[in-house]
Amino acid sequence: MEQLVIILALNGALVLTVSMVAGLFLYLSILNDRDPAAWHLLHAGGAGRGVMLLALAALIEQPALTPETASLAAWLIIFFVWTSMLAMGTRAISGDRGLRLEGSLPNRLVYISYGLGTLTVFPGFAILIYGLLKALLAS
């Protein structure tokens, strides 16, 4: 489990780094009088996701789960974080919002990335919540 803690913390730190870089691009978009919304989303959304992974690293050993099941939950959540970061980054660079699976390649990439992340985040957190409730009831 120690390795899983390190993996979660490393991914959290990497996501926070990407978020800070996005903050620089947010600043540049404001200076150049361009719409900063997509860069703000990547900056703020990335910060929240990075902190979430760091928090998960701190508590991943608490749920009453097997190491394999805890690892599955963690990797599902990590996958969600990176697919949503890819979607937000692609949106910030291209301006495509990804609301439908049509149009330009960046638009389809945003759509698919958000969709794949959404499919993994709910099972990941369901496993985590199950393990936490199981641990709570056992104490």
C-alpha positions in Angstrom: 0.0 0.0 0.0 3.0 2.3 0.5 3.6 2.3 -3.2 0.0 3.3 -3.9 0.3 6.2 -1.5 3.4 7.4 -3.4 1.7 7.0 -6.8 -1.4 9.0 -5.6 0.8 11.7 -4.1 3.0 11.9 -7.2 0.0 12.2 -9.5 -1.4 14.9 -7.3 1.8 16.8 -7.4 2.0 16.5 -11.2 -1.6 17.6 -11.6 -0.9 20.6 -9.4 2.1 21.5 -11.5 0.1 21.4 -14.7 -2.5 23.5 -12.9 0.1 26.1 -12.0 1.4 26.3 -15.6 -2.2 26.8 -16.7 -2.4 29.7 -14.2 0.4 31.4 -16.2 -1.6 30.9 -19.4 -4.6 32.3 -17.6 -2.6 35.4 -16.7 -1.5 35.8 -20.3 -5.0 35.4 -21.6 -6.1 38.2 -19.3 -3.2 40.4 -20.3 -4.0 39.9 -24.0 -7.7 40.6 -23.5 -8.8 37.0 -24.5 -11.5 35.0 -22.9 -9.8 33.4 -19.9 -12.6 31.0 -19.0 -11.1 27.8 -20.3 -7.7 28.6 -18.8 -9.4 29.4 -15.5 -11.2 26.1 -15.6 -8.0 24.2 -16.2 -6.2 26.2 -13.5 -8.9 25.9 -10.8 -10.1 22.4 -11.8 -6.6 21.0 -11.9 -5.9 22.5 -8.5 -8.9 20.8 -7.1 -8.1 17.5 -8.7 -4.5 17.6 -7.5 -5.5 18.3 -3.9 -8.1 15.5 -4.2 -5.3 13.0 -5.2 -3.1 14.2 -2.3 -6.0 13.8 0.1 -6.7 10.3 -1.3 -3.0 9.5 -0.8 -3.4 10.4 2.9 -6.4 8.2 3.5 -6.2 5.3 1.0 -5.1 2.9 3.7 -8.2 3.6 5.9 -10.9 1.9 3.9 -11.5 -1.8 4.7 -10.5 -3.0 1.2 -8.0 -5.5 -0.1 -4.8 -3.9 -1.5 -6.0 -4.9 -5.0 -9.4 -3.3 -4.5 -7.9 -0.1 -3.0 -5.5 0.0 -6.0 -8.5 -0.4 -8.4 -10.3 2.5 -6.8 -7.2 4.7 -6.8 -6.4 4.0 -10.5 -10.0 4.6 -11.6 -9.8 8.0 -9.9 -6.3 8.8 -11.3 -7.6 7.9 -14.7 -10.6 10.3 -14.2 -8.2 13.1 -13.1 -5.9 12.8 -16.1 -8.7 12.4 -18.7 -10.5 15.5 -17.4 -7.1 17.4 -17.3 -6.6 16.4 -21.0 -10.2 17.5 -21.8 -9.7 20.9 -20.0 -6.3 21.4 -21.5 -7.5 20.6 -25.0 -10.4 23.0 -24.6 -8.1 25.8 -23.3 -5.8 25.4 -26.3 -8.3 24.8 -29.0 -11.4 26.6 -27.7 -13.5 23.6 -28.5 -16.0 22.7 -25.8 -16.7 19.0 -26.7 -20.4 19.2 -26.2 -21.0 16.6 -29.0 -19.1 13.8 -30.6 -18.8 15.7 -33.9 -16.8 18.5 -35.5 -13.0 19.0 -35.2 -10.6 16.5 -33.7 -10.0 18.6 -30.6 -13.8 18.9 -30.1 -14.1 15.1 -30.2 -11.1 14.6 -28.0 -12.6 16.8 -25.3 -15.9 15.0 -25.6 -14.3 11.5 -25.4 -11.9 12.5 -22.6 -14.7 13.8 -20.4 -16.9 10.8 -21.2 -14.2 8.2 -20.3 -13.3 10.0 -17.1 -17.0 10.1 -16.1 -17.3 6.4 -16.6 -14.4 5.7 -14.2 -14.9 8.3 -11.4 -18.2 6.9 -10.1 -17.1 3.3 -9.7 -13.8 4.5 -8.2 -15.5 6.6 -5.6 -18.2 3.9 -5.0 -15.5 1.4 -4.1 -13.8 4.0 -1.8 -17.1 4.8 -0.1 -17.9 1.1 0.3 -14.5 0.5 2.0 -14.9 3.5 4.3 -18.4 2.5 5.4 -17.1 -1.1 5.9 -14.3 0.3 8.1 -16.6 2.6 10.0 -19.1 -0.2 10.8 -16.2 -2.5 11.9 -14.9 0.0 14.4 
